[in-house]
Amino acid sequence: MARPEFWGLYSWLPALFYIAAAVSLSVFSLGFYVKLSTWTMGTAGDEDLIQKPTVPGLAWLSVTTLFTSGCLLAGRLSRLSPVRAAFLLAIKWAFLLLFTGTLVSFLNFHVIHGLLSGWAYHLFKFTLDWAGVFFVLGTMYAIGRRLVSKGLPSTGYDYSLLLLMLLIGLTAFVMQGARFNMGVWEDASYSPAGMLFREAFKEMRPEEYAVLYNAAWAVHAFLALLFIAYIPYSKIFHVFAAQITTYAAETRDRESGIG
């Protein structure tokens, strides 16, 4: 059993989504390229980061070093604050899982039909549901930490960015809860967070579920695409930059005989 693509949506939403997705990915790609180009010119204070860096080289390094111990387990931060590292990893890996899930869904509907079916679909739903839970919990921790920590400078920008992330996670569960109230779904038992939201909306009238579902889907899609487009221009770019700086730090340590 696998849910059809764009199930239950108003007919005009998918077309609008594809247009918005193209714009979002274009803005992201441009920002990503400009950011890495700045590093190659040595104008970002990291001119000694890597010998003769190139944009493709930095991009490749960001991906290939993602699975090194330092980046995979936030080694440097773990030594300073295990709790902060745990929540950082929750956000980071949940985001990567959810992003990968989006790509897998695209492949399932447009390239490899039937990729998500049966047990594979159930595992897919279970994994993404819990990734969403950890993403929301990690973001809530980050917001709470800024609220209670006097030693952590925080601005409206910091809170607005974290609020954007939190809304992306929550609207996905609102959408899921509305869908579960619109019929009998085999995948419902594999989405415990979605089931909680289903209970929250169970007193609504049947005709209201479709409105809520479409509204939540539209808001979730818009915020997610906005977030993706904004990554290269925000502090979230650290998700990609951390791989490069961690690699450079470890390289310098090795060359200096440290570690």
Contacts in CASP RR format, 6 or more apart in sequence:
PFRMAT RR
TARGET T0000
AUTHOR 0000-0000-0000
METHOD contacts of the structure
MODEL  1
MARPEFWGLYSWLPALFYIAAAVSLSVFSLGFYVKLSTWTMGTAGDEDLI
QKPTVPGLAWLSVTTLFTSGCLLAGRLSRLSPVRAAFLLAIKWAFLLLFT
GTLVSFLNFHVIHGLLSGWAYHLFKFTLDWAGVFFVLGTMYAIGRRLVSK
GLPSTGYDYSLLLLMLLIGLTAFVMQGARFNMGVWEDASYSPAGMLFREA
FKEMRPEEYAVLYNAAWAVHAFLALLFIAYIPYSKIFHVFAAQITTYAAE
TRDRESGIG
1 117 0 8 1.000
1 118 0 8 1.000
1 121 0 8 1.000
1 186 0 8 1.000
1 187 0 8 1.000
2 108 0 8 1.000
2 114 0 8 1.000
2 116 0 8 1.000
2 117 0 8 1.000
2 118 0 8 1.000
2 121 0 8 1.000
3 185 0 8 1.000
3 187 0 8 1.000
5 105 0 8 1.000
5 109 0 8 1.000
6 13 0 8 1.000
6 14 0 8 1.000
7 179 0 8 1.000
8 182 0 8 1.000
8 210 0 8 1.000
8 213 0 8 1.000
8 214 0 8 1.000
9 214 0 8 1.000
9 217 0 8 1.000
10 214 0 8 1.000
13 214 0 8 1.000
13 217 0 8 1.000
13 218 0 8 1.000
17 221 0 8 1.000
20 221 0 8 1.000
20 222 0 8 1.000
20 225 0 8 1.000
21 225 0 8 1.000
23 225 0 8 1.000
23 229 0 8 1.000
24 225 0 8 1.000
24 226 0 8 1.000
24 228 0 8 1.000
24 229 0 8 1.000
25 228 0 8 1.000
25 229 0 8 1.000
27 229 0 8 1.000
28 228 0 8 1.000
28 229 0 8 1.000
28 231 0 8 1.000
28 232 0 8 1.000
30 232 0 8 1.000
31 232 0 8 1.000
31 233 0 8 1.000
32 59 0 8 1.000
32 231 0 8 1.000
32 232 0 8 1.000
32 240 0 8 1.000
33 55 0 8 1.000
34 232 0 8 1.000
35 232 0 8 1.000
35 237 0 8 1.000
36 55 0 8 1.000
36 58 0 8 1.000
36 59 0 8 1.000
37 55 0 8 1.000
38 44 0 8 1.000
39 46 0 8 1.000
39 49 0 8 1.000
39 53 0 8 1.000
39 58 0 8 1.000
39 244 0 8 1.000
40 53 0 8 1.000
40 54 0 8 1.000
40 55 0 8 1.000
40 58 0 8 1.000
46 245 0 8 1.000
46 248 0 8 1.000
49 244 0 8 1.000
49 245 0 8 1.000
49 248 0 8 1.000
50 58 0 8 1.000
50 61 0 8 1.000
50 244 0 8 1.000
50 247 0 8 1.000
50 248 0 8 1.000
58 244 0 8 1.000
61 243 0 8 1.000
61 244 0 8 1.000
61 247 0 8 1.000
62 240 0 8 1.000
62 241 0 8 1.000
62 243 0 8 1.000
62 244 0 8 1.000
63 243 0 8 1.000
65 71 0 8 1.000
65 243 0 8 1.000
65 244 0 8 1.000
65 246 0 8 1.000
65 247 0 8 1.000
66 72 0 8 1.000
66 243 0 8 1.000
68 243 0 8 1.000
68 246 0 8 1.000
68 247 0 8 1.000
68 250 0 8 1.000
69 75 0 8 1.000
70 76 0 8 1.000
70 246 0 8 1.000
70 250 0 8 1.000
71 242 0 8 1.000
71 243 0 8 1.000
71 246 0 8 1.000
73 85 0 8 1.000
73 89 0 8 1.000
74 85 0 8 1.000
74 88 0 8 1.000
74 89 0 8 1.000
74 92 0 8 1.000
75 85 0 8 1.000
76 246 0 8 1.000
76 249 0 8 1.000
77 84 0 8 1.000
77 85 0 8 1.000
77 88 0 8 1.000
78 85 0 8 1.000
84 145 0 8 1.000
87 137 0 8 1.000
87 138 0 8 1.000
87 141 0 8 1.000
87 142 0 8 1.000
90 134 0 8 1.000
90 135 0 8 1.000
90 137 0 8 1.000
90 138 0 8 1.000
90 141 0 8 1.000
91 134 0 8 1.000
91 135 0 8 1.000
91 138 0 8 1.000
91 139 0 8 1.000
91 142 0 8 1.000
91 165 0 8 1.000
92 239 0 8 1.000
93 131 0 8 1.000
93 134 0 8 1.000
94 131 0 8 1.000
94 132 0 8 1.000
94 134 0 8 1.000
94 135 0 8 1.000
94 138 0 8 1.000
95 135 0 8 1.000
95 239 0 8 1.000
97 127 0 8 1.000
97 128 0 8 1.000
97 131 0 8 1.000
98 128 0 8 1.000
98 131 0 8 1.000
98 132 0 8 1.000
98 135 0 8 1.000
101 124 0 8 1.000
101 128 0 8 1.000
104 115 0 8 1.000
104 116 0 8 1.000
104 124 0 8 1.000
105 116 0 8 1.000
107 115 0 8 1.000
108 114 0 8 1.000
108 115 0 8 1.000
108 116 0 8 1.000
116 124 0 8 1.000
121 187 0 8 1.000
122 187 0 8 1.000
122 190 0 8 1.000
125 187 0 8 1.000
125 190 0 8 1.000
125 191 0 8 1.000
126 190 0 8 1.000
126 191 0 8 1.000
129 176 0 8 1.000
129 190 0 8 1.000
129 191 0 8 1.000
129 192 0 8 1.000
129 193 0 8 1.000
129 194 0 8 1.000
130 193 0 8 1.000
132 169 0 8 1.000
132 172 0 8 1.000
132 173 0 8 1.000
132 193 0 8 1.000
133 193 0 8 1.000
135 165 0 8 1.000
135 169 0 8 1.000
136 166 0 8 1.000
136 169 0 8 1.000
136 170 0 8 1.000
136 173 0 8 1.000
139 162 0 8 1.000
139 165 0 8 1.000
139 166 0 8 1.000
139 169 0 8 1.000
140 166 0 8 1.000
142 162 0 8 1.000
143 159 0 8 1.000
143 162 0 8 1.000
143 163 0 8 1.000
143 166 0 8 1.000
145 152 0 8 1.000
146 152 0 8 1.000
146 154 0 8 1.000
146 158 0 8 1.000
146 159 0 8 1.000
146 162 0 8 1.000
147 154 0 8 1.000
158 235 0 8 1.000
161 234 0 8 1.000
161 235 0 8 1.000
161 236 0 8 1.000
164 223 0 8 1.000
164 226 0 8 1.000
164 227 0 8 1.000
165 227 0 8 1.000
167 219 0 8 1.000
167 223 0 8 1.000
168 220 0 8 1.000
168 223 0 8 1.000
168 224 0 8 1.000
168 227 0 8 1.000
169 220 0 8 1.000
171 216 0 8 1.000
171 219 0 8 1.000
171 220 0 8 1.000
171 223 0 8 1.000
172 216 0 8 1.000
172 220 0 8 1.000
173 193 0 8 1.000
173 194 0 8 1.000
173 196 0 8 1.000
173 197 0 8 1.000
174 197 0 8 1.000
174 212 0 8 1.000
174 216 0 8 1.000
174 220 0 8 1.000
175 213 0 8 1.000
175 216 0 8 1.000
175 217 0 8 1.000
175 220 0 8 1.000
176 191 0 8 1.000
176 193 0 8 1.000
176 194 0 8 1.000
176 197 0 8 1.000
176 198 0 8 1.000
177 194 0 8 1.000
177 195 0 8 1.000
177 197 0 8 1.000
177 198 0 8 1.000
177 200 0 8 1.000
177 201 0 8 1.000
178 197 0 8 1.000
178 198 0 8 1.000
178 201 0 8 1.000
178 209 0 8 1.000
178 210 0 8 1.000
178 212 0 8 1.000
178 213 0 8 1.000
178 216 0 8 1.000
179 185 0 8 1.000
179 209 0 8 1.000
179 213 0 8 1.000
180 188 0 8 1.000
180 191 0 8 1.000
180 194 0 8 1.000
180 195 0 8 1.000
180 197 0 8 1.000
180 198 0 8 1.000
181 198 0 8 1.000
181 201 0 8 1.000
181 202 0 8 1.000
181 204 0 8 1.000
181 209 0 8 1.000
182 206 0 8 1.000
182 209 0 8 1.000
182 210 0 8 1.000
182 213 0 8 1.000
188 194 0 8 1.000
188 195 0 8 1.000
188 198 0 8 1.000
189 195 0 8 1.000
201 209 0 8 1.000
201 212 0 8 1.000
204 212 0 8 1.000
227 236 0 8 1.000
230 236 0 8 1.000
231 237 0 8 1.000
231 239 0 8 1.000
231 240 0 8 1.000
253 259 0 8 1.000
END
